[in-house]
Amino acid sequence: MACIELQQIAHRYSALPGEASAYAVQPLSQVWQDGGAYALLGPSGCGKTTLLNIISGLLRASAGRVLFDGVDVTGLSTERRNIAQVFQFPVVYDTLSVADNLAFPLRNRGLKIAEIETRVATVLQLLGLEHMARVRARSLNADDKQKISLGRGLVRTDVNAILFDEPLTVIDPHLKWKLRTELKKIHQQFGHTMIYVTHDQTEALTFAERVIVMYEGAVVQIGTPQELFEKPAHTFVGKFIGSPGMNVLPCATDAGNLLLAGKVIGKLPYSASGAGQLELGIRPEYVSLVATAAGNPDSLPAVITAVEDNGKHFVVRASINDMPISAIVREGAAIPESPRIILDPAKINLYRNSHLVTA
Protein backbone atom coordinates (compact mmCIF):
# COMPACT_ATOMS: atom_id res chain seq x y z
CA MET A 1 0.00 0.00 0.00
CA ALA A 2 1.14 3.56 -0.56
CA CYS A 3 0.40 7.17 0.25
CA ILE A 4 -0.25 8.83 -3.12
CA GLU A 5 0.73 12.48 -3.52
CA LEU A 6 -0.04 14.62 -6.56
CA GLN A 7 2.06 17.78 -6.85
CA GLN A 8 0.66 20.42 -9.23
CA ILE A 9 -0.59 17.73 -11.61
CA ALA A 10 -2.25 19.00 -14.78
CA HIS A 11 -3.00 17.48 -18.15
CA ARG A 12 -4.15 18.71 -21.53
CA TYR A 13 -4.81 16.78 -24.70
CA SER A 14 -4.76 20.01 -26.71
CA ALA A 15 -1.51 21.79 -27.45
CA LEU A 16 -3.01 25.26 -27.04
CA PRO A 17 -1.06 27.01 -24.24
CA GLY A 18 -2.78 29.24 -21.72
CA GLU A 19 -6.31 28.04 -22.54
CA ALA A 20 -8.01 26.73 -19.41
CA SER A 21 -10.69 24.93 -21.38
CA ALA A 22 -7.99 22.81 -23.02
CA TYR A 23 -7.22 21.11 -19.69
CA ALA A 24 -8.65 17.64 -19.14
CA VAL A 25 -7.30 17.92 -15.58
CA GLN A 26 -6.74 21.42 -14.22
CA PRO A 27 -3.73 21.99 -11.93
CA LEU A 28 -4.21 20.30 -8.56
CA SER A 29 -2.27 19.06 -5.56
CA GLN A 30 -3.67 16.31 -3.35
CA VAL A 31 -2.49 13.72 -0.82
CA TRP A 32 -4.38 10.42 -0.57
CA GLN A 33 -3.43 8.50 2.53
CA ASP A 34 -2.01 4.98 2.68
CA GLY A 35 -4.83 2.46 3.09
CA GLY A 36 -7.62 4.90 2.26
CA ALA A 37 -10.72 4.07 0.21
CA TYR A 38 -11.41 6.90 -2.21
CA ALA A 39 -13.90 7.49 -5.01
CA LEU A 40 -13.43 9.84 -7.95
CA LEU A 41 -16.97 10.96 -8.74
CA GLY A 42 -18.26 13.12 -11.57
CA PRO A 43 -20.06 13.17 -14.91
CA SER A 44 -18.58 11.81 -18.14
CA GLY A 45 -15.79 14.02 -19.45
CA CYS A 46 -14.94 15.64 -16.10
CA GLY A 47 -11.38 14.23 -16.07
CA LYS A 48 -11.67 11.45 -13.50
CA THR A 49 -10.38 8.62 -15.75
CA THR A 50 -7.58 10.86 -17.01
CA LEU A 51 -6.53 11.50 -13.41
CA LEU A 52 -6.71 7.78 -12.59
CA ASN A 53 -4.51 6.93 -15.58
CA ILE A 54 -1.96 9.54 -14.47
CA ILE A 55 -1.81 7.88 -11.05
CA SER A 56 -1.43 4.41 -12.57
CA GLY A 57 1.22 5.44 -15.09
CA LEU A 58 -0.82 4.71 -18.20
CA LEU A 59 -0.67 8.43 -18.97
CA ARG A 60 2.12 10.94 -18.38
CA ALA A 61 0.76 14.24 -17.08
CA SER A 62 1.54 17.44 -18.99
CA ALA A 63 2.79 18.97 -15.74
CA GLY A 64 3.48 18.04 -12.14
CA ARG A 65 4.73 15.01 -10.23
CA VAL A 66 3.27 11.80 -8.79
CA LEU A 67 4.81 10.46 -5.57
CA PHE A 68 4.26 7.10 -3.84
CA ASP A 69 5.35 7.20 -0.20
CA GLY A 70 7.47 10.24 -1.01
CA VAL A 71 9.22 8.61 -3.98
CA ASP A 72 8.83 10.31 -7.36
CA VAL A 73 7.26 7.77 -9.75
CA THR A 74 6.27 10.27 -12.46
CA GLY A 75 8.42 8.60 -15.09
CA LEU A 76 7.76 5.00 -14.06
CA SER A 77 5.52 2.52 -15.88
CA THR A 78 2.43 0.97 -14.30
CA GLU A 79 4.35 -2.25 -13.69
CA ARG A 80 7.16 -0.45 -11.87
CA ARG A 81 4.63 1.47 -9.80
CA ASN A 82 3.23 -1.90 -8.68
CA ILE A 83 -0.37 -0.95 -9.44
CA ALA A 84 -3.37 -3.20 -10.05
CA GLN A 85 -5.98 -1.62 -12.31
CA VAL A 86 -9.47 -2.87 -13.18
CA PHE A 87 -11.04 -1.32 -16.26
CA GLN A 88 -14.61 -0.55 -17.32
CA PHE A 89 -14.76 -3.52 -19.68
CA PRO A 90 -13.38 -6.98 -18.89
CA VAL A 91 -9.78 -7.83 -19.76
CA VAL A 92 -9.29 -11.59 -19.55
CA TYR A 93 -7.26 -14.36 -21.15
CA ASP A 94 -9.95 -16.25 -23.08
CA THR A 95 -7.91 -19.44 -23.51
CA LEU A 96 -7.24 -19.79 -19.77
CA SER A 97 -9.61 -21.12 -17.14
CA VAL A 98 -11.10 -18.82 -14.53
CA ALA A 99 -8.67 -20.10 -11.89
CA ASP A 100 -5.67 -19.71 -14.22
CA ASN A 101 -6.71 -16.14 -15.04
CA LEU A 102 -6.64 -15.34 -11.34
CA ALA A 103 -3.38 -17.19 -10.78
CA PHE A 104 -1.60 -15.54 -13.73
CA PRO A 105 -0.29 -12.40 -11.95
CA LEU A 106 0.80 -14.47 -8.95
CA ARG A 107 2.75 -16.94 -11.07
CA ASN A 108 4.48 -14.04 -12.81
CA ARG A 109 5.73 -12.91 -9.40
CA GLY A 110 7.07 -16.34 -8.52
CA LEU A 111 4.80 -17.12 -5.58
CA LYS A 112 4.77 -20.66 -4.24
CA ILE A 113 2.08 -22.99 -5.57
CA ALA A 114 0.41 -23.44 -2.18
CA GLU A 115 0.08 -19.69 -1.66
CA ILE A 116 -1.27 -19.20 -5.18
CA GLU A 117 -3.90 -21.89 -4.67
CA THR A 118 -4.98 -20.39 -1.34
CA ARG A 119 -5.37 -16.87 -2.73
CA VAL A 120 -7.17 -18.03 -5.88
CA ALA A 121 -9.58 -20.14 -3.83
CA THR A 122 -10.32 -17.16 -1.59
CA VAL A 123 -11.10 -14.86 -4.53
CA LEU A 124 -13.16 -17.53 -6.32
CA GLN A 125 -15.34 -17.85 -3.23
CA LEU A 126 -15.55 -14.10 -2.79
CA LEU A 127 -16.84 -13.60 -6.34
CA GLY A 128 -19.06 -16.68 -6.39
CA LEU A 129 -17.04 -18.35 -9.17
CA GLU A 130 -16.01 -21.58 -7.40
CA HIS A 131 -18.15 -23.71 -9.71
CA MET A 132 -16.49 -22.14 -12.76
CA ALA A 133 -12.89 -22.50 -11.63
CA ARG A 134 -11.97 -24.88 -14.50
CA VAL A 135 -14.16 -23.27 -17.17
CA ARG A 136 -12.36 -21.42 -19.96
CA ALA A 137 -13.01 -17.69 -19.87
CA ARG A 138 -14.10 -17.52 -23.52
CA SER A 139 -17.36 -19.30 -22.68
CA LEU A 140 -18.41 -16.84 -19.95
CA ASN A 141 -20.80 -13.89 -20.18
CA ALA A 142 -19.72 -10.27 -19.67
CA ASP A 143 -20.72 -10.30 -15.98
CA ASP A 144 -18.49 -13.24 -15.13
CA LYS A 145 -15.61 -11.96 -17.25
CA GLN A 146 -15.70 -8.68 -15.35
CA LYS A 147 -15.67 -10.63 -12.10
CA ILE A 148 -12.43 -12.23 -13.28
CA SER A 149 -10.99 -8.76 -13.96
CA LEU A 150 -11.97 -7.69 -10.46
CA GLY A 151 -10.47 -10.89 -9.06
CA ARG A 152 -7.11 -10.31 -10.75
CA GLY A 153 -6.93 -6.92 -9.07
CA LEU A 154 -7.88 -8.34 -5.68
CA VAL A 155 -5.81 -11.54 -5.68
CA ARG A 156 -2.56 -9.64 -5.17
CA THR A 157 -1.67 -8.42 -1.69
CA ASP A 158 1.64 -6.75 -2.56
CA VAL A 159 0.31 -3.84 -4.64
CA ASN A 160 0.80 -0.16 -3.78
CA ALA A 161 -2.78 0.60 -4.83
CA ILE A 162 -5.78 -0.92 -6.59
CA LEU A 163 -7.47 1.38 -9.11
CA PHE A 164 -10.99 0.75 -10.41
CA ASP A 165 -12.24 2.53 -13.55
CA GLU A 166 -16.05 2.15 -13.49
CA PRO A 167 -15.66 -1.62 -12.94
CA LEU A 168 -19.37 -2.40 -12.47
CA THR A 169 -20.65 -0.81 -15.70
CA VAL A 170 -21.26 -4.15 -17.42
CA ILE A 171 -22.48 -5.95 -14.28
CA ASP A 172 -26.19 -6.69 -13.94
CA PRO A 173 -27.83 -4.22 -11.51
CA HIS A 174 -28.91 -6.94 -9.05
CA LEU A 175 -25.25 -8.00 -8.64
CA LYS A 176 -23.78 -4.52 -8.21
CA TRP A 177 -24.82 -4.08 -4.59
CA LYS A 178 -23.22 -7.40 -3.66
CA LEU A 179 -19.90 -6.61 -5.35
CA ARG A 180 -19.81 -3.11 -3.84
CA THR A 181 -20.31 -4.62 -0.41
CA GLU A 182 -17.58 -7.22 -1.01
CA LEU A 183 -15.11 -4.57 -2.20
CA LYS A 184 -15.73 -2.61 0.98
CA LYS A 185 -15.17 -5.74 3.09
CA ILE A 186 -11.92 -6.45 1.24
CA HIS A 187 -10.69 -2.96 1.93
CA GLN A 188 -11.52 -3.23 5.60
CA GLN A 189 -9.79 -6.61 5.82
CA PHE A 190 -6.59 -5.91 3.87
CA GLY A 191 -6.26 -2.11 4.00
CA HIS A 192 -5.30 -1.62 0.36
CA THR A 193 -5.17 1.94 -0.96
CA MET A 194 -8.17 1.90 -3.30
CA ILE A 195 -9.34 4.53 -5.79
CA TYR A 196 -12.66 3.92 -7.47
CA VAL A 197 -13.78 5.97 -10.51
CA THR A 198 -17.52 6.23 -11.13
CA HIS A 199 -20.28 8.55 -12.31
CA ASP A 200 -22.72 6.70 -10.04
CA GLN A 201 -23.18 8.51 -6.72
CA THR A 202 -24.54 5.38 -5.03
CA GLU A 203 -21.38 3.44 -5.86
CA ALA A 204 -19.16 6.28 -4.67
CA LEU A 205 -20.98 7.00 -1.44
CA THR A 206 -21.34 3.35 -0.40
CA PHE A 207 -17.74 2.36 -1.24
CA ALA A 208 -15.56 5.29 -0.24
CA GLU A 209 -14.47 6.79 3.05
CA ARG A 210 -13.77 10.02 1.18
CA VAL A 211 -15.16 11.11 -2.17
CA ILE A 212 -13.35 13.38 -4.63
CA VAL A 213 -15.92 15.21 -6.76
CA MET A 214 -14.68 16.48 -10.14
CA TYR A 215 -16.28 19.01 -12.46
CA GLU A 216 -14.83 20.29 -15.75
CA GLY A 217 -11.37 18.96 -14.98
CA ALA A 218 -11.17 20.37 -11.45
CA VAL A 219 -11.60 18.87 -8.01
CA VAL A 220 -14.45 20.89 -6.47
CA GLN A 221 -14.74 19.05 -3.14
CA ILE A 222 -13.21 16.22 -1.15
CA GLY A 223 -15.24 14.95 1.77
CA THR A 224 -17.11 12.19 3.50
CA PRO A 225 -20.51 11.21 2.09
CA GLN A 226 -22.18 13.13 4.92
CA GLU A 227 -20.14 16.28 4.24
CA LEU A 228 -21.03 16.18 0.55
CA PHE A 229 -24.71 15.82 1.39
CA GLU A 230 -24.97 18.38 4.19
CA LYS A 231 -22.41 20.99 3.11
CA PRO A 232 -21.73 20.87 -0.63
CA ALA A 233 -18.82 23.24 -1.33
CA HIS A 234 -20.14 24.02 -4.82
CA THR A 235 -23.65 24.12 -6.26
CA PHE A 236 -22.61 21.44 -8.76
CA VAL A 237 -21.90 19.04 -5.88
CA GLY A 238 -25.28 19.78 -4.35
CA LYS A 239 -27.13 19.16 -7.59
CA PHE A 240 -25.11 16.10 -8.62
CA ILE A 241 -25.41 14.27 -5.30
CA GLY A 242 -28.86 13.35 -4.05
CA SER A 243 -32.01 12.03 -5.67
CA PRO A 244 -33.33 14.55 -6.41
CA GLY A 245 -30.39 16.91 -5.99
CA MET A 246 -30.21 20.04 -3.91
CA ASN A 247 -32.55 22.93 -4.72
CA VAL A 248 -30.55 25.98 -5.78
CA LEU A 249 -32.52 29.24 -5.85
CA PRO A 250 -31.49 32.88 -6.40
CA CYS A 251 -31.84 34.89 -3.22
CA ALA A 252 -30.95 38.24 -1.71
CA THR A 253 -30.05 39.79 1.64
CA ASP A 254 -31.31 42.86 3.42
CA ALA A 255 -30.30 44.15 6.85
CA GLY A 256 -29.21 40.71 8.04
CA ASN A 257 -32.24 38.96 6.59
CA LEU A 258 -32.37 36.31 3.86
CA LEU A 259 -34.90 36.97 1.11
CA LEU A 260 -36.41 34.52 -1.36
CA ALA A 261 -38.85 35.74 -4.02
CA GLY A 262 -38.74 39.13 -2.31
CA LYS A 263 -39.92 37.74 1.06
CA VAL A 264 -37.93 37.41 4.27
CA ILE A 265 -37.52 33.72 5.11
CA GLY A 266 -35.13 34.02 8.02
CA LYS A 267 -32.04 35.61 9.50
CA LEU A 268 -28.61 35.23 7.97
CA PRO A 269 -26.47 32.92 10.12
CA TYR A 270 -23.31 34.76 8.96
CA SER A 271 -22.23 37.58 6.70
CA ALA A 272 -22.81 37.07 2.98
CA SER A 273 -21.12 40.24 1.78
CA GLY A 274 -19.30 40.31 -1.54
CA ALA A 275 -19.86 40.66 -5.23
CA GLY A 276 -21.52 38.12 -7.50
CA GLN A 277 -24.68 36.04 -7.70
CA LEU A 278 -26.09 34.89 -4.37
CA GLU A 279 -28.04 31.62 -4.17
CA LEU A 280 -29.41 29.44 -1.42
CA GLY A 281 -29.19 25.68 -1.45
CA ILE A 282 -31.47 23.33 0.44
CA ARG A 283 -32.06 19.61 0.12
CA PRO A 284 -35.60 18.44 -0.79
CA GLU A 285 -35.55 16.47 2.47
CA TYR A 286 -35.64 19.79 4.35
CA VAL A 287 -38.47 21.41 2.40
CA SER A 288 -41.93 21.09 4.01
CA LEU A 289 -45.36 21.48 2.43
CA VAL A 290 -48.23 22.71 4.59
CA ALA A 291 -51.83 23.58 3.79
CA THR A 292 -51.72 26.74 5.86
CA ALA A 293 -48.90 28.46 7.67
CA ALA A 294 -50.63 30.36 10.42
CA GLY A 295 -48.05 31.60 12.86
CA ASN A 296 -45.19 31.03 10.40
CA PRO A 297 -44.41 34.28 8.59
CA ASP A 298 -41.46 32.68 6.73
CA SER A 299 -43.62 30.42 4.54
CA LEU A 300 -44.04 30.92 0.81
CA PRO A 301 -46.97 30.11 -1.49
CA ALA A 302 -46.17 27.49 -4.14
CA VAL A 303 -47.76 25.77 -7.12
CA ILE A 304 -47.39 22.00 -7.50
CA THR A 305 -46.35 20.99 -11.02
CA ALA A 306 -45.80 17.22 -10.60
CA VAL A 307 -45.80 14.42 -8.03
CA GLU A 308 -43.54 11.37 -8.39
CA ASP A 309 -44.27 8.23 -6.38
CA ASN A 310 -40.98 6.53 -5.45
CA GLY A 311 -42.55 3.87 -3.27
CA LYS A 312 -41.23 4.93 0.13
CA HIS A 313 -41.83 8.62 -0.45
CA PHE A 314 -43.16 11.16 -2.91
CA VAL A 315 -41.06 13.72 -4.76
CA VAL A 316 -43.17 16.84 -5.14
CA ARG A 317 -42.14 19.24 -7.88
CA ALA A 318 -43.38 22.78 -7.30
CA SER A 319 -42.59 26.36 -8.17
CA ILE A 320 -42.24 29.59 -6.23
CA ASN A 321 -42.66 32.61 -8.50
CA ASP A 322 -41.71 30.37 -11.45
CA MET A 323 -38.60 29.10 -9.62
CA PRO A 324 -38.61 25.27 -9.51
CA ILE A 325 -38.25 23.60 -6.12
CA SER A 326 -38.50 19.95 -5.03
CA ALA A 327 -39.69 18.50 -1.74
CA ILE A 328 -39.70 14.97 -0.37
CA VAL A 329 -42.90 13.92 1.37
CA ARG A 330 -43.00 10.67 3.31
CA GLU A 331 -45.42 7.94 2.27
CA GLY A 332 -48.86 8.40 3.77
CA ALA A 333 -48.48 12.13 4.41
CA ALA A 334 -51.02 14.48 2.84
CA ILE A 335 -49.97 16.68 -0.08
CA PRO A 336 -51.93 19.98 0.00
CA GLU A 337 -53.52 21.18 -3.23
CA SER A 338 -52.48 24.78 -2.63
CA PRO A 339 -49.45 24.42 -0.38
CA ARG A 340 -47.19 26.83 1.34
CA ILE A 341 -43.52 25.96 1.56
CA ILE A 342 -41.34 26.17 4.64
CA LEU A 343 -37.55 25.82 4.44
CA ASP A 344 -35.66 24.49 7.46
CA PRO A 345 -33.41 27.49 8.27
CA ALA A 346 -30.77 25.26 9.89
CA LYS A 347 -30.32 23.36 6.61
CA ILE A 348 -29.93 26.31 4.24
CA ASN A 349 -26.52 26.79 2.61
CA LEU A 350 -25.55 30.07 0.95
CA TYR A 351 -23.53 30.26 -2.27
CA ARG A 352 -21.85 33.16 -3.98
CA ASN A 353 -20.82 32.57 -7.58
CA SER A 354 -21.61 28.86 -7.01
CA HIS A 355 -19.18 28.52 -4.09
CA LEU A 356 -20.25 27.92 -0.49
CA VAL A 357 -20.25 31.00 1.73
CA THR A 358 -18.78 30.18 5.14
CA ALA A 359 -18.64 32.13 8.37
C-alpha positions in Angstrom: 0.0 0.0 0.0 1.1 3.6 -0.6 0.4 7.2 0.3 -0.2 8.8 -3.1 0.7 12.5 -3.5 0.0 14.6 -6.6 2.1 17.8 -6.8 0.7 20.4 -9.2 -0.6 17.7 -11.6 -2.3 19.0 -14.8 -3.0 17.5 -18.2 -4.1 18.7 -21.5 -4.8 16.8 -24.7 -4.8 20.0 -26.7 -1.5 21.8 -27.5 -3.0 25.3 -27.0 -1.1 27.0 -24.2 -2.8 29.2 -21.7 -6.3 28.0 -22.5 -8.0 26.7 -19.4 -10.7 24.9 -21.4 -8.0 22.8 -23.0 -7.2 21.1 -19.7 -8.6 17.6 -19.1 -7.3 17.9 -15.6 -6.7 21.4 -14.2 -3.7 22.0 -11.9 -4.2 20.3 -8.6 -2.3 19.1 -5.6 -3.7 16.3 -3.4 -2.5 13.7 -0.8 -4.4 10.4 -0.6 -3.4 8.5 2.5 -2.0 5.0 2.7 -4.8 2.5 3.1 -7.6 4.9 2.3 -10.7 4.1 0.2 -11.4 6.9 -2.2 -13.9 7.5 -5.0 -13.4 9.8 -8.0 -17.0 11.0 -8.7 -18.3 13.1 -11.6 -20.1 13.2 -14.9 -18.6 11.8 -18.1 -15.8 14.0 -19.4 -14.9 15.6 -16.1 -11.4 14.2 -16.1 -11.7 11.4 -13.5 -10.4 8.6 -15.7 -7.6 10.9 -17.0 -6.5 11.5 -13.4 -6.7 7.8 -12.6 -4.5 6.9 -15.6 -2.0 9.5 -14.5 -1.8 7.9 -11.1 -1.4 4.4 -12.6 1.2 5.4 -15.1 -0.8 4.7 -18.2 -0.7 8.4 -19.0 2.1 10.9 -18.4 0.8 14.2 -17.1 1.5 17.4 -19.0 2.8 19.0 -15.7 3.5 18.0 -12.1 4.7 15.0 -10.2 3.3 11.8 -8.8 4.8 10.5 -5.6 4.3 7.1 -3.8 5.4 7.2 -0.2 7.5 10.2 -1.0 9.2 8.6 -4.0 8.8 10.3 -7.4 7.3 7.8 -9.7 6.3 10.3 -12.5 8.4 8.6 -15.1 7.8 5.0 -14.1 5.5 2.5 -15.9 2.4 1.0 -14.3 4.4 -2.3 -13.7 7.2 -0.5 -11.9 4.6 1.5 -9.8 3.2 -1.9 -8.7 -0.4 -1.0 -9.4 -3.4 -3.2 -10.0 -6.0 -1.6 -12.3 -9.5 -2.9 -13.2 -11.0 -1.3 -16.3 -14.6 -0.5 -17.3 -14.8 -3.5 -19.7 -13.4 -7.0 -18.9 -9.8 -7.8 -19.8 -9.3 -11.6 -19.5 -7.3 -14.4 -21.2 -9.9 -16.3 -23.1 -7.9 -19.4 -23.5 -7.2 -19.8 -19.8 -9.6 -21.1 -17.1 -11.1 -18.8 -14.5 -8.7 -20.1 -11.9 -5.7 -19.7 -14.2 -6.7 -16.1 -15.0 -6.6 -15.3 -11.3 -3.4 -17.2 -10.8 -1.6 -15.5 -13.7 -0.3 -12.4 -11.9 0.8 -14.5 -9.0 2.7 -16.9 -11.1 4.5 -14.0 -12.8 5.7 -12.9 -9.4 7.1 -16.3 -8.5 4.8 -17.1 -5.6 4.8 -20.7 -4.2 2.1 -23.0 -5.6 0.4 -23.4 -2.2 0.1 -19.7 -1.7 -1.3 -19.2 -5.2 -3.9 -21.9 -4.7 -5.0 -20.4 -1.3 -5.4 -16.9 -2.7 -7.2 -18.0 -5.9 -9.6 -20.1 -3.8 -10.3 -17.2 -1.6 -11.1 -14.9 -4.5 -13.2 -17.5 -6.3 -15.3 -17.8 -3.2 -15.5 -14.1 -2.8 -16.8 -13.6 -6.3 -19.1 -16.7 -6.4 -17.0 -18.3 -9.2 -16.0 -21.6 -7.4 -18.1 -23.7 -9.7 -16.5 -22.1 -12.8 -12.9 -22.5 -11.6 -12.0 -24.9 -14.5 -14.2 -23.3 -17.2 -12.4 -21.4 -20.0 -13.0 -17.7 -19.9 -14.1 -17.5 -23.5 -17.4 -19.3 -22.7 -18.4 -16.8 -19.9 -20.8 -13.9 -20.2 -19.7 -10.3 -19.7 -20.7 -10.3 -16.0 -18.5 -13.2 -15.1 -15.6 -12.0 -17.2 -15.7 -8.7 -15.3 -15.7 -10.6 -12.1 -12.4 -12.2 -13.3 -11.0 -8.8 -14.0 -12.0 -7.7 -10.5 -10.5 -10.9 -9.1 -7.1 -10.3 -10.7 -6.9 -6.9 -9.1 -7.9 -8.3 -5.7 -5.8 -11.5 -5.7 -2.6 -9.6 -5.2 -1.7 -8.4 -1.7 1.6 -6.7 -2.6 0.3 -3.8 -4.6 0.8 -0.2 -3.8 -2.8 0.6 -4.8 -5.8 -0.9 -6.6 -7.5 1.4 -9.1 -11.0 0.8 -10.4 -12.2 2.5 -13.5 -16.1 2.1 -13.5 -15.7 -1.6 -12.9 -19.4 -2.4 -12.5 -20.6 -0.8 -15.7 -21.3 -4.2 -17.4 -22.5 -5.9 -14.3 -26.2 -6.7 -13.9 -27.8 -4.2 -11.5 -28.9 -6.9 -9.1 -25.2 -8.0 -8.6 -23.8 -4.5 -8.2 -24.8 -4.1 -4.6 -23.2 -7.4 -3.7 -19.9 -6.6 -5.3 -19.8 -3.1 -3.8 -20.3 -4.6 -0.4 -17.6 -7.2 -1.0 -15.1 -4.6 -2.2 -15.7 -2.6 1.0 -15.2 -5.7 3.1 -11.9 -6.5 1.2 -10.7 -3.0 1.9 -11.5 -3.2 5.6 -9.8 -6.6 5.8 -6.6 -5.9 3.9 -6.3 -2.1 4.0 -5.3 -1.6 0.4 -5.2 1.9 -1.0 -8.2 1.9 -3.3 -9.3 4.5 -5.8 -12.7 3.9 -7.5 -13.8 6.0 -10.5 -17.5 6.2 -11.1 -20.3 8.6 -12.3 -22.7 6.7 -10.0 -23.2 8.5 -6.7 -24.5 5.4 -5.0 -21.4 3.4 -5.9 -19.2 6.3 -4.7 -21.0 7.0 -1.4 -21.3 3.3 -0.4 -17.7 2.4 -1.2 -15.6 5.3 -0.2 -14.5 6.8 3.0 -13.8 10.0 1.2 -15.2 11.1 -2.2 -13.3 13.4 -4.6 -15.9 15.2 -6.8 -14.7 16.5 -10.1 -16.3 19.0 -12.5 -14.8 20.3 -15.7 -11.4 19.0 -15.0 -11.2 20.4 -11.5 -11.6 18.9 -8.0 -14.4 20.9 -6.5 -14.7 19.0 -3.1 -13.2 16.2 -1.2 -15.2 14.9 1.8 -17.1 12.2 3.5 -20.5 11.2 2.1 -22.2 13.1 4.9 -20.1 16.3 4.2 -21.0 16.2 0.5 -24.7 15.8 1.4 -25.0 18.4 4.2 -22.4 21.0 3.1 -21.7 20.9 -0.6 -18.8 23.2 -1.3 -20.1 24.0 -4.8 -23.7 24.1 -6.3 -22.6 21.4 -8.8 -21.9 19.0 -5.9 -25.3 19.8 -4.3 -27.1 19.2 -7.6 -25.1 16.1 -8.6 -25.4 14.3 -5.3 -28.9 13.3 -4.0 -32.0 12.0 -5.7 -33.3 14.5 -6.4 -30.4 16.9 -6.0 -30.2 20.0 -3.9 -32.6 22.9 -4.7 -30.5 26.0 -5.8 -32.5 29.2 -5.9 -31.5 32.9 -6.4 -31.8 34.9 -3.2 -30.9 38.2 -1.7 -30.0 39.8 1.6 -31.3 42.9 3.4 -30.3 44.1 6.8 -29.2 40.7 8.0 -32.2 39.0 6.6 -32.4 36.3 3.9 -34.9 37.0 1.1 -36.4 34.5 -1.4 -38.8 35.7 -4.0 -38.7 39.1 -2.3 -39.9 37.7 1.1 -37.9 37.4 4.3 -37.5 33.7 5.1 -35.1 34.0 8.0 -32.0 35.6 9.5 -28.6 35.2 8.0 -26.5 32.9 10.1 -23.3 34.8 9.0 -22.2 37.6 6.7 -22.8 37.1 3.0 -21.1 40.2 1.8 -19.3 40.3 -1.5 -19.9 40.7 -5.2 -21.5 38.1 -7.5 -24.7 36.0 -7.7 -26.1 34.9 -4.4 -28.0 31.6 -4.2 -29.4 29.4 -1.4 -29.2 25.7 -1.5 -31.5 23.3 0.4 -32.1 19.6 0.1 -35.6 18.4 -0.8 -35.5 16.5 2.5 -35.6 19.8 4.4 -38.5 21.4 2.4 -41.9 21.1 4.0 -45.4 21.5 2.4 -48.2 22.7 4.6 -51.8 23.6 3.8 -51.7 26.7 5.9 -48.9 28.5 7.7 -50.6 30.4 10.4 -48.1 31.6 12.9 -45.2 31.0 10.4 -44.4 34.3 8.6 -41.5 32.7 6.7 -43.6 30.4 4.5 -44.0 30.9 0.8 -47.0 30.1 -1.5 -46.2 27.5 -4.1 -47.8 25.8 -7.1 -47.4 22.0 -7.5 -46.4 21.0 -11.0 -45.8 17.2 -10.6 -45.8 14.4 -8.0 -43.5 11.4 -8.4 -44.3 8.2 -6.4 -41.0 6.5 -5.5 -42.6 3.9 -3.3 -41.2 4.9 0.1 -41.8 8.6 -0.5 -43.2 11.2 -2.9 -41.1 13.7 -4.8 -43.2 16.8 -5.1 -42.1 19.2 -7.9 -43.4 22.8 -7.3 -42.6 26.4 -8.2 -42.2 29.6 -6.2 -42.7 32.6 -8.5 -41.7 30.4 -11.5 -38.6 29.1 -9.6 -38.6 25.3 -9.5 -38.3 23.6 -6.1 -38.5 19.9 -5.0 -39.7 18.5 -1.7 -39.7 15.0 -0.4 -42.9 13.9 1.4 -43.0 10.7 3.3 -45.4 7.9 2.3 -48.9 8.4 3.8 -48.5 12.1 4.4 -51.0 14.5 2.8 -50.0 16.7 -0.1 -51.9 20.0 0.0 -53.5 21.2 -3.2 -52.5 24.8 -2.6 -49.5 24.4 -0.4 -47.2 26.8 1.3 -43.5 26.0 1.6 -41.3 26.2 4.6 -37.6 25.8 4.4 -35.7 24.5 7.5 -33.4 27.5 8.3 -30.8 25.3 9.9 -30.3 23.4 6.6 -29.9 26.3 4.2 -26.5 26.8 2.6 -25.6 30.1 0.9 -23.5 30.3 -2.3 -21.8 33.2 -4.0 -20.8 32.6 -7.6 -21.6 28.9 -7.0 -19.2 28.5 -4.1 -20.2 27.9 -0.5 -20.2 31.0 1.7 -18.8 30.2 5.1 -18.6 32.1 8.4 
